[in-house]
Amino acid sequence: MRGLLRRFAENPAATAGLIMLAAILFAALTASFFFPGDPMAPRGAPLLPPDGRFPFGTDMLGRDVLAGVFHGARVSLLIGFLSAIVSVLIGVVVGAAAGFFDGAVDDVLVRVTEFFQTIPSFIFAILLVAILTPGVTSIIVAIAVVTWPPIARLARTEFMALRSRQFVEAAVLAGVPRLRIISREILPNAVTPLIVMGSLLVATAILTESSLSFLGLGDPNHISWGYMIGSSRTVFRQAWWLSVFPGCAIVLTVLAINLVGEGLNDALNPHLKGRVKFES
Amino acid sequence: MRIEALNGIAGRFLIALMALMAVGIGLAKADPVRGGTLNSTLWPEPPGLIIGINLNAPTLLPATKIFEGLLTYDFNLNPEPMLAKSWEVSKDGLIYTFHLRHNVKWHDGAPFTSKDVVFSLTKFIPEVHSRSRATFKRVQVTAPDDYTVVVTLKEPYGPLLRSFDAISAPIVPAHIYEGTNYRDNPANRHPIGTGPFKFDEWKPGQYIHLVRNDDYYIKGEPYLDDIYYRFIPDSASRALALESGQVQLATQNDLELVDVKRLNSNPSLKVTTKGWEWGSPISWLEMNIRRKPFDDVRFRKAVMYALDRNFIRDTIFFGFAKVATGPIHSSSPFYTDDVTKYAYDPAKAKALLDEMGLKPDADGVRVKIGLLGLPYGEMWDRLSQYIKQALGAVGVEVTLQPSDVAGWGNRIANWDVDMSTTYLTTLSDPALGVARTYLTDNQKKGVLFTNTSGYSNPEVDKLFAEAASLPDQDKRKALYDKAQKILTDQVALAWLVELQWPTVYSAKLKNVVINGLGPNGNFASAYFEK
């Protein structure tokens, strides 16, 4: 563990990402402290450019854009992490079953996975949200439903590779129940690539949520960065600050999560990193 | 002055000077110039061009150049001649006699006669025109000769004279439609009318092209050579097309109001909000009176006091609106200002809610309700959000319920809603466009734009019924005044603002908005200044 942390800290890009992510988490956690009350409530005159009182300006209804960016961090991170967790859970269960049991179970699960992969994911997400009526829960469900197949395929490959290893065969011969073999023997050894992929999935989920909100399919009762951009894109020529600040927030968050994910990948696979270094 | 008496250089100089002055006067008067192509935006692409079979706004804008009515209406909705050059109404208000123009031809060359009018009013409109069907089912139409039409009522019906424009009563060719299935007639794809412009071509996804009708009955008109209605799907692109001069006309919902504000300062463009008098749209917040707490008039009054409608006008509609005081549009001759008014006063709203016994809980919430906002884009979303905030400030927690257009209509029509926002055209006469929202017997479950709020008051029913059946304008107004007072006092709906749809056009384009039909006029006299 200490080696892992050291390797991670030695990577400047990953450290920068972690600092950025910490800052965004800080914004999310302190949103109610710095900006109490509903961020959707008007605070001043509409369309004020950035100044001392409103560093990020106000929007078309006189709402504080800075407050929106802080509160929006909550929705974005909540949806990003929750949908990634749900997606990883679905993916691991399906992938583990397919990779471990082989045969008919594998065939059926792989066909189902492929079925989901053939549908364009963003269009599918739009469809799901539209059917389930827009809201935080329906967006999490939609993102999880469209993003689990790659996780399932990765988990399946890992499980198939590990299944024929000697320590697994030993466990089988010792009469350990299958569920226990899956959860105690194989999963811990397959978890590294899954963690890396899951962390990158958080970034994808945040982007998807922003796109849905941009298209007006967000939860209208919660402020989110995508909604802020979508609702102000028509006044971009009059009020650039409405789109630019939440846009920067999305870029920074997604960049930070990607850097952290890459850093995790390098730290968890020291051999891989060494090789890359050697070759370059 | 005797010109022959003027001799020599001085005399010739004087004549030249007079000629110059005459030219100068001519220029100042700016005689209409023949020629030029008008490009207009049109969005969305209409489903068809036959008025009556389709009544969508994008159908009407091009189709009113092709088809005409017997009359048209000025800014005060008084009748003006169109296919009828004059008309008389009998003293008892039962017999309307129209004298038709003699020199009118259909676009295919056939002469226009009273036969076409009788066919349109008695067969075509009652069959296809959902809005005017009820009006023309009341009348008998006869033609004593080729150029006279007599419309007879069994009992007086006040709004009849306001029902003969090209939108309410389009005159279609009998020789093409009589005896056919109107909705499947091949002429629907190549409309034949009497208007100043003839249909030329419809390129799906691109444009509708109309060309000058050289046989138009007013000599010299129309001035324009042709009109293109171009389908431009994005409002920002439409605004850019106007700024770059690619199109010279846009109206209604074509532009975001925030863009209109910008375009207004462009010297090569003009903006007017006149020309939608026939439609007179009012937006409102509807409360489902069948449900609690909306059944209590104190709650509805509290909602009125809690909303700052000046803010809605200025911030959400960017000033292109007027605060509505009640059910009848202020441009209507039946409008009265003498109604119960609700200035923005959150303290009063809270007091009313307290009086009802709706006390705030620990979080300051008195009651929780849902709001189904009109899903027509960001402006309407902002309206919903403002309502949520404003009602939240007095302790009414609003949950916004997102929806698509079909779902929105479905839920309102089936009374499956707490509150909803909408706008409705109140049309040229309260009997046509206003009464439908308040009459008890117009509560038709499943049908949109009926009395969906569930408001019911026998006195109001009686006032509306009586007002519709009187021929006398002043007596009608007295009845409508009374109805407006009762409706505002009981807050049948929370009226928000009268929408003022802007028409933006090139400063060189003249005579675009010349009467109450505005951009839905026939454009016969529109021209480009050189």
HADDOCK unambig.tbl for C-alpha pairs under 7 A between the chains (distance, minus, plus):
assign (segid A and resid 41 and name CA) (segid B and resid 389 and name CA) 5.86 0.50 0.50
assign (segid A and resid 61 and name CA) (segid B and resid 315 and name CA) 6.70 0.50 0.50
assign (segid A and resid 133 and name CA) (segid B and resid 402 and name CA) 6.92 0.50 0.50
assign (segid A and resid 134 and name CA) (segid B and resid 402 and name CA) 6.62 0.50 0.50
assign (segid A and resid 220 and name CA) (segid B and resid 400 and name CA) 6.29 0.50 0.50
assign (segid A and resid 221 and name CA) (segid B and resid 399 and name CA) 6.75 0.50 0.50
assign (segid A and resid 221 and name CA) (segid B and resid 400 and name CA) 6.22 0.50 0.50
assign (segid A and resid 231 and name CA) (segid B and resid 378 and name CA) 6.13 0.50 0.50
assign (segid A and resid 234 and name CA) (segid B and resid 236 and name CA) 6.86 0.50 0.50
